[in-house]
């Protein structure tokens, strides 16, 4: 029989003080419970994952939990989606990230982060080198927050996945994010075959438990925002730099044929590094490369793209697997 302890009318498993994973989804947890879990963070050396999806934890509880994680060396995953905290809690989260060296995944769907919280949060990205996945879906983040996060990306060397789906981001915010990924790719200096080779080596190193490759974002999710074709020129410019980006989600936006055609052209043309190789009399290498070779998944579904332009994109997708291209 599982032993439990009762705190403010909620029964919690006593194993929270010794198990590797705390999984308390939709348990009606409040701030008092979050403070108790903060104690577990401090005293449980086996703890690696905390999942608190769908509770009633507010700013006070999240800040207490964040303080406990500042110098923690074991917790690698924190999921606090669909709670009741907002921008006020971002001070605590940002301070935690500026000091923590263990956390790899932070998921915060459906809270009230908004632009103010994103601004505070973005400041910590330049100080953190270990966070790999940051998921901020459904947080009412608009252009200002996206621009701040883009500026944070320029100072960051660890983040791989940035999830900003189902927010209020429009063209200016999207352009800033595409521009940050482009600049990081230019600064990284690894393109074409070299980038792919290093990407493969990075995956092998990560699987072996070693230090991860720190080039740039590899997965960017912007589905369900308010992005139009006006931002697709910036996306095309980014793609031509062949960043380490492997997956882009732009589903359910407001992109029409004009913008989709720019994407098709960027996918079909040789990337900037390939063109440079060809200009340097190394055309053989350029010809055997696929344009934008790092990109593996593209989702443009549920936009305003005509069948004719969809076919252009499919043709430009070239030898990549058809099932990794979403246009419907």
N, C-alpha and C positions, 0 to 999 in steps of 0.2 A: 504494500500500500504506500502510495506516495505521501510523504510527509509535507505538510503545508504550514505556513504562518499567516495569520490574518493581520492585515494592516489597513485601517480605515475602510473596513467592510469588504475588502478584496483579499481572497486567499491566494497567496503566492507560494510556489514550490520552494521548500527550504534548500533545494539544490542550487539556487541562484548564487550561493556562496562557495560552490565548489565545481560546478559544471563548466564545460568549455563554451556552451552556447546558452544564452538567455533568449527565449522566443516567447514573447508575451503579446500576441496579436489580439486586438479587440477585447481587452480585459478590463476596460473602464479604469485604466490607470490614471492617476492624477499626480500632482507635483510631489506629494508625500512619498509616493511609490518610486518616483524617479530619484529622489534623494536617497532612499534605501538602496536602490540599484547602484548609486554612486559609491556607496559603501562597499558593495560587491566588487566594483571596479578596483577599489583600493586594496582589498584583502584577498581576492581570488586570483592566484597566479596562473590558473588554467584558462581563464576567460579569454576568448578570442572573438566572439560575435555577440552583438546585442541587437535584437530585432523587436521594436516596440510599435509596430504598425497599428494605426487605427485606435488610438487612445485619446485621453483628454489632458495631456501634459502641456502646460503653458510655458511661458518664457522662464519663469523661476525654476521649474524642474529641469528644463533643457540646459540652462546655465549651470546648475549644480552638477549635472552629469558631465558637461563639458569641462568643468574645473577638475573633476576627478580624472578625466582622460588626458589632461595636459602632459603629464609625465609618465603615462601608462606605456608599457612596452609590449603588451600582449594582444590587445584588442585591435583587430584589423578591419572589422566591419561594424558600422553603426547605421541602423535603419530606423528613422523616426518619422516616417511618412504619416500623413493624415492625423496630425495631432492639432494642438491649438496654440502654437507659438508663432511668433512673427519676427519682425525686424529687430525687436529688442533683444531677442536671444542670439542674434548674429554676432553681437559683441563677444559673447562667451565662446561661440563656435569659432570665430576668427582668432581669438587669443589661443584657443586650444590648438588650432591648426598651425599657428606660428611656433608652437613649442613641441607638439607631438611628432614623433618619428616612427610610429608604428601603423597608424590608421591607413588602410589602402582604399576603402570604399565607404562613401558617405551618401546616403539616400534620404532625400527630404521632400518627397512628393507632397503636394496639397497642403502646404502651410501658408502663412502670410508673409513670405520673405519680402516680396515687392522690390522696388528699385532701391529703397533705402537700405534694406538688408543686403541686397546684392552688392552695393557699394562698399559696405563694411567688410563683407565676406571677400570681395575681390582683393582687398589690400593684403590679405593673408596668403594669397596664392604665390606671391613672390618670395615668401619666407618658407613655404613648405616644399619639400622635395620628395615626399613619399606617397602622398595621396594619388591614387591612380584613377578612380572613378568618382565623379561628382554628378549626382542626379538631382535636378531642381525642377522637375516637371510641375506644372499646375501651381505656380507660386505668384501669379500676377506680375511677373517681371516684364517690364517694357523696354523701350529703346535705351533709356538712361542706364538701367541695370545691365543690359547686354553690352553696352559700350564700356562700362566699368569692368565687367568680367573679361572683355577682350583685352583691356589694358593689363589686367592681372595675368592673362595668359602670356603676354609678352615677357613677363618676368618669371614665369614658371617653367620648370624643366622636368616635372614628373607626371603631370596629368595626362591620361590616355583617353578617357571618355568624359565628354561633357554633354549632359542631357538637359536641354532647355525646352522640351516639347510642351505644347499646350499652355503657353504663356501669352503675353501681349506684345511680342516682339515684331516690329515692322522693318522696313527696308534699311533704315540707318543702323539699327542694331545688328541686323544680319551682315551688312557690309563691314561693320567693325570686326565682327567675329571672323568672317572670311579673310579680312585683311591681316588679322593677328596670326591665323594659321599660315597664311602666305609668308609673312615676315619670318616666322619661326622656321619655315622650310628653307628660306633663303639663307638664314643665319646658320642653319644646321649644316648646309653644304653637301649633304648626301642626297644624290638624286639618281634616277634611272636605275641601272643594274646595282650600283653601289648601295642605294637606299634599300632595294629589295633584299640584297644580301645581308645588310645590317639588320633589316627587319626580321629575317629568318633567324639570324644569330641571336637577336633579342628574345624571340620566342623560346628558343632552346635554352638560353640563359635563365629566363624566368621559370621555365619548367624545372630546371635544375636547382632552383631556389636561390640563384645568384642575383646580383643587382640588375635591375631592369634598364633597358634602353631609355634614354631621356631626350628623345628628339622633339616630339610634338604630339598633339592630339591625333589619335587614330580613329576615333568614332565621335561624330558630331550629330546630335539629334535636335532638329528644329521643327519637327512636324507640329501641325496644329497651331501655328501662329498666324501672323497677318502679313506675310512676306509676299511681295509681288515680283513681277518680271524686272522691275527697276533694280533689284539687288542681284540679278543673275549675271550681270557683267562682272561684278566683284567675285562671284563664285567661279566664273570662267577664268578670270585672271588667277585665282588661287589654284585651280586645277592645272593650269599651264605650268605652274612651278613644281608639279608632281610632289606635293607634300606627302608625309608618311600616312596621311589620312586613308583609311581603308573602308570606312562606311559613313555615308551621309544620308540622313533622313530629313526630307523636306515635304513629306506627305501632308495633305490637307491644309495647304496654304492657298494663295491667290495667284499662282504662276500660270501664265497663259502661253500661247505659241511663241510670242516674241522672246520671252525669257528662256523657254525650253529649247528654242533653236540655238541660242548662245551656248547652252550646256552641250547640245549635240555637237556643235562645232569644236568646243574645247575638248570633248572626248575623242574627236576624230583627228585633230591636228597633232603633230608632234609636240611634246612638251618643250618648255624652254631649254632644259638640259639636253634633250635630243637634238634640238635645232642647233645648239652650240656645238654638239659633237659632229653634226653633219658639216657645219661651217669649218670645223677644224680638220676636214678630210677624213673623218671617221664615220662616214655615212653608213657604212655597213652595220655598225652597232646601232645607229639610230633607226635604220630600217627594220631591224629585227625586233625592236622594242614595240610594245603596245603603247599607244598614247595614254598618259596618266596611268602607268602600270601598277601603282600601289592600290588604286581604288578597286575594291572588290564588291561592294554593295551600294546601290543607289536607289533610293525610294522617292519617287515623284508622284506617287499615286494620289488620287482624289484632288487633283488640281484642275486647271481648265485647258488641258492640252488636247489638241485635235488628233484624230487617228493618223493623219499624215506626218505630223511632227513626232508623234510617238514612234512611228516607223523609222524616222531619221535617227532617233536616239538609239533604237534597237540596233540599227546598222552600225552606228558609231561605237556601240558597246563591244563590237568586234568579237574576239574569241573568249570573252569572259562568259561564265555560266549564265544562261538566260534566266534561271530561277533566282538570281541575285539582283535582277533589275525589276523594279516595281513601278508600273505606269498606270494601272487601272484604278 
